[in-house]
Amino acid sequence: LCKVLRPGEEYKINLKYAPIDGGADIGLLHIISGDASRGTVDIQINGLGAGPALCACLFDGTNCTDATQVDFGAVAVNATERRTLRLRSCGTEDADLTEAVLEMANNNPFHTDPEFSITRAFSIMRLTPGTYAEGEISYAPTSAGTHKGGLRFSQANQPSWIGLIGRAATCDLQVLP
């Protein structure tokens, strides 16, 4: 939408919010102004959908940080790095966690390489708002390269994914006589 306004003129914008699940949603209205003193104006838009929802966060023993991807960083070949992940009920109603598995379908963009494994399974259960199921995912590279995958978790059989990535650290240093 492009609209030029004269000084003192107004333009009304109607926004519609239609949440697809429970929990917080964030948007941004980006307004570009030709006024040199104002420039661009960003207006944050927030909404809270009613209903169940699941959110993933990485737990470090003290804090749980929201995550859309689990990055294991650089891990030495034949070593293992572990991450604790929580699947939290972040909606306004109970959420039914019906699965939490590594994605193995070959045609799925989150297809999981064999270097990843679930070393502590997530409990499949009904979660009241604010409660969580916790599991552990391991990355154990056996060869050089970047490895990817995804954890598929479902709320009432509706799947979501969180990406997994790890890089095998190798030594490229050669000692020559």
DOTOR-10660 format. One record per residue: x, z, y of N, C-alpha, C, O in turn; residue in one letter. Coordinates in pm, whole numbers. Atoms other than C-alpha are relative to their C-alpha. Layout:
<sites>
    n_xx    n_zz    n_yy   ca_xx   ca_zz   ca_yy    c_xx    c_zz    c_yy    o_xx    o_zz    o_yy  type
       X       Z       Y       X       Z       Y       X       Z       Y       X       Z       Y     a
...
</sites>
This chain:
<sites>
    n_xx    n_zz    n_yy   ca_xx   ca_zz   ca_yy    c_xx    c_zz    c_yy    o_xx    o_zz    o_yy  type
      86       0    -117       0       0       0      90       0     123     179      84     136     l
     -76       6    -125     143     -99     336    -101       3     114    -191     -81     121     c
      92     -18    -111     -35      17     650      81      35     124     161     128     121     k
     -67     -27    -126      95       7    1007     -98      75      91    -210      30     113     v
      84     -81     -86     -43     277    1235      56       1     142     177       7     162     l
     -39     -11    -140     -38     282    1614      12     148      35     -44     232     -37     r
     -11    -141     -40      55     607    1797    -138      65      12    -228      11      76     p
     125     -75      -3    -222     864    1748    -101     -44    -104    -203      24    -122     g
      94      50     101    -393     661    1475      19      79    -132     128     128    -160     e
      -4     -72     128    -476     822    1136     -40     -94    -112    -109    -194     -90     e
      40      74     119    -512     688     783     -28     101    -110      59     182    -144     y
      41     -95     103    -700     880     516      39     -54    -137      16    -171    -167     k
     -40      35     136    -560     877     161     -78      89     -96     -76     212     -82     i
      72     -75     102    -777     981    -134      83       0    -127     120    -106    -179     n
     -75     -15     123    -589    1114    -435     -92      55    -108    -181     135     -80     l
      81     -46     113    -738    1172    -780      94      63    -102     201      11    -129     k
     -78     -71     101    -607    1418   -1040     -82       5    -128    -193      58    -129     y
      68       1     129    -702    1366   -1404     100      43    -107     165     -41    -169     a
     -99     -49      97    -489    1589   -1631     -35     -45    -141    -153     -58    -177     p
      22      39     139    -442    1480   -1992      19     117     -95     -12     106    -214     i
     -14    -121      81    -357    1831   -2117       7     120      93       2     106     216     d
      -9    -122     -80    -331    2190   -2003     141      17      55     236     -43       5     g
    -131     -30     -57     -47    2317   -1789      22     -64     135     -63    -136     188     g
     -35      45    -134     129    2236   -1466      38    -148       0     101    -197     -93     a
     -38     139     -26     166    1880   -1334      51      -8     143      -1      58     232     d
     -61      15    -131     382    1776   -1040       8    -147      34      44    -230     -50     i
      -9     137     -48     366    1459    -835      64      -3     138      97     101     194     g
     -63      16    -130     511    1320    -514     -65    -115      73     -76    -225      19     l
      51     103     -88     353    1126    -230     115     -34      94     161      51     170     l
    -118      44     -76     632     922     -65     -48     -89     114    -100    -198      91     h
      45      73    -119     557     807     292     123     -45      78     208      35     116     i
    -113      56     -76     800     574     468     -48     -26     142    -146     -97     165     i
      38      10    -141     784     597     845     102     -85      75     222     -80      48     s
     -88      77     -86     924     358    1101      51      82     118     133      35     196     g
     -40     -91    -105     967     653    1336     141      51     -31     162     119    -131     d
    -140     -37      24    1343     709    1367      19     151      -9     109     197     -79     a
     -16    -145       4    1295    1082    1422     -63      63    -125     -27     175    -161     s
      67     -54     119    1073    1128    1112      54     -60    -130      67      10    -230     r
     -50      64     122    1207     875     863    -100       7    -113    -219     -21     -93     g
      84      -9     118    1069     929     514     -53     142     -16      18     240       6     t
      64    -130      22     826    1210     437     -45       5    -146    -117     -83    -193     v
      42     -22     138     782    1340      81     -91     122      -3     -58     228      50     d
      96    -109      13     480    1554       2     -18      28    -148     -63     -58    -223     i
      15     -37     139     483    1741    -329    -146      31     -29    -213      98      50     q
     138     -21      42     151    1743    -514       2      77    -132      72      37    -225     i
       3     -83     120      76    2011    -774    -143      11     -52    -239      12      24     n
     129     -21      63    -207    2052   -1021      17      83    -125     127      91    -180     g
      -3     -78     123    -294    2275   -1312    -118     -42     -85    -234     -13     -54     l
     104      46      91    -484    2118   -1598     -44     112     -91      38     191    -139     g
      53     -99      93    -710    2336   -1807       9     -55    -141     -19    -173    -164     a
      -8      42     139    -654    2324   -2182     131      39     -62     215     102       3     g
    -124     -35      71    -380    2363   -2443     114     -95      34      91    -211      67     p
    -119      83     -19     -24    2235   -2398     120      72     -60     123     195     -67     a
    -126     -55      51     321    2284   -2551     114     -49      87     118    -166     124     l
    -119      33     -79     646    2290   -2352     123      47     -78     118     149    -148     c
    -124     -35      69    1002    2299   -2487      98      61      99     108      17     214     a
    -107     -57     -82    1281    2518   -2352     115      42     -91      96      80    -206     c
    -121     -42      70    1639    2594   -2457      24     147      28      28     190     143     l
     -20    -144     -13    1699    2963   -2522     147      32     -22     203      -3    -125     f
    -143     -32       8    2052    3093   -2454      27     145     -38     140     193     -25     d
     -13    -141      35    1991    3449   -2572     -59      91     107     -93     206      80     g
      57     -76    -110    1863    3563   -2232    -110     -78      70    -221     -28      88     t
      92      84     -76    1691    3277   -2048     -45    -120     -82      25    -166    -172     n
      52     120      64    1476    2988   -2159     -20    -105     109    -104     -88     198     c
       1     104    -103    1533    2671   -1954     -78    -120     -50     -48    -175    -156     t
      80     116      38    1272    2394   -1965      91    -119     -28     190    -140      42     d
     -87     111      41    1415    2088   -2136     -83    -117     -50    -185     -99    -116     a
      56     122      57    1322    1727   -2211      99     -61     -97      68    -155    -170     t
    -105      47      91    1649    1674   -2399      92     117     -34     117     204      49     q
     -97    -100      43    1887    1891   -2599     134     -72     -10     153    -157     -96     v
    -133      61      -2    2247    1794   -2518      99      98     -62     122     207      -9     d
     -96     -86      70    2500    1938   -2762     140     -14      57     230      61      19     f
    -132      20     -60    2793    1808   -2554      97     -61    -100      56    -122    -199     g
    -106      51      87    3125    1714   -2714      29     106    -107      59     221     -75     a
     -23     -90     114    3169    1868   -3060     105     -63     -89      98    -182    -120     v
    -107      51      86    3478    1832   -3276     -58     -50    -132    -153       7    -186     a
      39      53     131    3440    1622   -3590      17     111    -104     118     181    -104     v
       6    -101     106    3354    1849   -3889     -25     143      52     -10     239     -23     n
      41    -129     -56    3251    2134   -3655    -152      -3      16    -213    -109       4     a
     146      -8     -17    2892    2253   -3595     -33      74     128      24     179     158     t
      52     -63    -122    2714    2335   -3270    -149      22     -20    -218     -66     -73     e
     142     -34      20    2372    2507   -3269     -68      26     134      -6      75     229     r
      82     -28    -118    2095    2527   -3011    -132      62     -47    -193      16    -143     r
     129     -62      27    1791    2756   -3013    -102     -60      95     -82     -62     216     t
     105      65     -77    1475    2583   -2898    -130      77     -20    -162     119    -131     l
     131     -63       7    1141    2742   -2816    -106    -103      37     -90    -178     133     r
     118      80     -31     811    2557   -2824    -105     100      46    -157     179     -32     l
      80    -103     -67     597    2755   -2581    -138     -55      34    -151    -170      75     r
     135      35     -43     222    2747   -2521      -3      14     152      -4     126     205     s
      -8      -3    -147     225    2650   -2151    -130     -43      65    -134     -62     187     c
     130      35     -55    -142    2558   -2107     -81     123      34     -30     235      41     g
      90    -110     -34    -441    2768   -2019     -82      46    -120    -156     145    -112     t
      71     -36     123    -581    2778   -2375      98       2    -117     210     -48    -105     e
     -84      -3     120    -440    2841   -2724      41    -142     -41     -36    -237     -29     d
     -53     128      47    -221    2560   -2860      30      13    -150      90     111    -194     a
     -27       2     143    -206    2472   -3230     126     -83     -25     122    -205     -16     d
    -123      70      38     154    2386   -3323     -17     -41    -145     -14      43    -235     l
      29      49     134      90    2164   -3626     121     -60     -70     118     -81    -191     t
    -125      44      63     444    2033   -3684     114      12     100      93       9     221     e
    -124       1     -79     803    2059   -3558     109     -48     -96     166      31    -172     a
     -91      63      96    1031    1817   -3746      90    -101      72      58    -146     182     v
     -84     107     -53    1317    1576   -3684     -69    -132     -25    -126    -154    -132     l
      64     131      13    1189    1224   -3623      85     -88     -92     202    -113     -64     e
     -74      80      96    1287    1009   -3921     -48    -145      -9      13    -225     -80     m
      52     137       6    1079     693   -3866     101     -96      62     142     -78     177     a
    -102      95     -46    1322     400   -3833     -41     -76     126      45    -111     207     n
      47      79    -114    1106     219   -3576     -29      85     123     -78      33     223     n
      26     -90    -112    1079     523   -3346     125      13      86     234      30      32     n
    -119     -14     -86    1310     542   -3040      70     136     -13     185     150      29     p
     -60    -132      21    1373     908   -3132      51      17    -144      78     129    -187     f
     -52      -8     138    1491     822   -3487     127      85       1     215      66      85     h
    -106     -99      -1    1733    1100   -3578     115     -37     -94      94     -65    -212     t
    -121      23      79    2090    1041   -3694      23     119     -93     -22     230     -64     d
     -17    -107     100    2200    1244   -4001      88     117      45      96     217     -26     p
     -84    -109     -51    2437    1459   -3791     -82     119      49     -27     227      71     e
      88    -107     -48    2135    1666   -3677     -78      60    -117    -113     -10    -212     f
      84     -66     101    1946    1920   -3886     -71     119      64     -25     175     164     s
      69    -123     -40    1695    2199   -3841      54     109     -91      33     106    -212     i
     -61    -106      80    1881    2511   -3953     -84     127      -4     -61     215     -87     t
      99    -108       6    1601    2756   -3874    -132     -63      41    -149    -104     156     r
     126      71     -21    1250    2614   -3905     -89      72     102     -83     194     118     a
     101     -51     -93     979    2658   -3642    -122      45     -81    -161     -23    -177     f
     123     -45      66     674    2859   -3752    -115     -85      51    -133    -102     172     s
     118      79     -36     363    2642   -3757    -114     100      16    -150     171     -78     i
     100    -103     -27      91    2850   -3593     -79     -32     125     -50    -127     197     m
      77       4    -125    -165    2896   -3318      73      89     100     105     204      70     r
     -72     -72    -104       7    3002   -2996     -93      28     118    -154     -63     173     l
      76     -34    -120    -174    3190   -2721      86     -33     121     209     -38     109     t
     -80      34    -118     -68    3101   -2365     113     100      24      91     221      28     p
    -118     -82     -26     284    3230   -2298      79      35    -125     194      77    -114     g
     -74     -30     123     379    3278   -2665      72    -124     -49      48    -234       0     t
     -85     113      42     625    3058   -2855      34       8    -148      23     112    -212     y
     -61       9     133     763    2943   -3188     145     -40      27     172    -124     112     a
    -142      23     -25    1143    2941   -3209      66     -58    -125      35     -19    -237     e
     -76      59     109    1376    2730   -3421     141     -30      46     175     -16     163     g
    -139      32     -32    1739    2625   -3438      33    -139     -52       0    -174    -166     e
     -43     135      35    1881    2273   -3441     151      -3       5     213      52      97     i
    -146       9       8    2239    2198   -3545      45    -145      13     -26    -238     -26     s
     -66     131     -11    2470    1907   -3466     136      16     -65     217      98     -21     y
    -126     -10      75    2758    1853   -3710      55    -143     -23      29    -203    -127     a
     -49     138      15    2937    1520   -3651     109     -10    -107     196      77    -119     p
    -101      24     104    3140    1378   -3938      86    -121      35     183    -152     -35     t
     -79     115     -45    3268    1073   -3748     -15     -14     150    -106      43     210     s
       1      19    -145    3341     963   -3393    -127     -73      45    -190    -144     -33     a
     113      72     -58    3067     837   -3165    -102      92      63     -90     214      59     g
     113     -71     -57    2751     937   -2986    -115      -7     -99    -143    -113    -155     t
     109      -9      97    2463    1051   -3203    -126      45      73    -121     128     164     h
     127     -28     -69    2097    1067   -3102    -110      30    -100     -98       2    -220     k
     116     -28      83    1765    1181   -3234    -110      62      81    -110      55     204     g
     110     -64     -69    1450    1369   -3153     -73      97     -88     -86      77    -209     g
      87     -95      68    1241    1667   -3248    -143     -40      35    -180     -46     153     l
     142      31     -21     877    1569   -3295     -78     130     -21     -69     193    -126     r
      86    -118      12     637    1855   -3226    -140     -39      43    -158    -116     138     f
     138      42     -24     262    1827   -3229     -89     118      32     -78     226     -27     s
     104     -95     -39     -20    2016   -3064    -129     -62     -50    -171    -166       1     q
     123      53      59    -336    1965   -3272      18    -145     -45     -67    -230     -20     a
     -35     131      57    -171    1662   -3438      23    -110     105      22    -228      71     n
     -36      95    -105     -90    1494   -3102     150      17      27     190     119      83     q
    -145     -21      -6     290    1434   -3108      61     -14     139      13     -90     224     p
     -90      11    -115     548    1484   -2835     141       5     -57     161      48    -170     s
    -138       0      47     924    1444   -2860      92      60     104      68      51     224     w
    -110     -43     -86    1231    1611   -2718     125     -65     -58     153     -53    -177     i
    -118      74      44    1549    1404   -2733     116      91     -38     131     201      15     g
    -121     -69      43    1868    1516   -2908     117     -95      23     107    -214      -6     l
    -120      82     -17    2216    1390   -2816     124      87     -20     128     203      22     i
    -128     -67      20    2567    1486   -2920     110    -103      -5      87    -218     -45     g
    -115      89       2    2911    1333   -2888     110      64     -83     148     179     -61     r
    -110     -51      82    3181    1371   -3149     128      -8      81     165    -115     129     a
    -126      -4     -75    3501    1480   -2977     112     -36     -96     128      25    -201     a
    -113      40      82    3803    1305   -3117     126       3      85     118      -1     208     t
    -127      -3     -72    4168    1320   -3023      57    -141       2      83    -200    -103     c
     -54     134     -14    4299     991   -2888     149       5      35     209     -98      67     d
    -140     -17     -36    4647    1130   -2824      90     -36    -118      70      13    -229     l
     -97      36     104    4931     974   -3021     139      44      45     175      27     161     q
    -137     -39     -30    5282    1111   -3037      90    -108     -59      87    -136    -179     v
     -93     104      44    5544     840   -3054     143      52       8     178     129      98     l
    -140     -48      -4    5909     898   -3137      76     -53     121     194     -22     138     p
</sites>
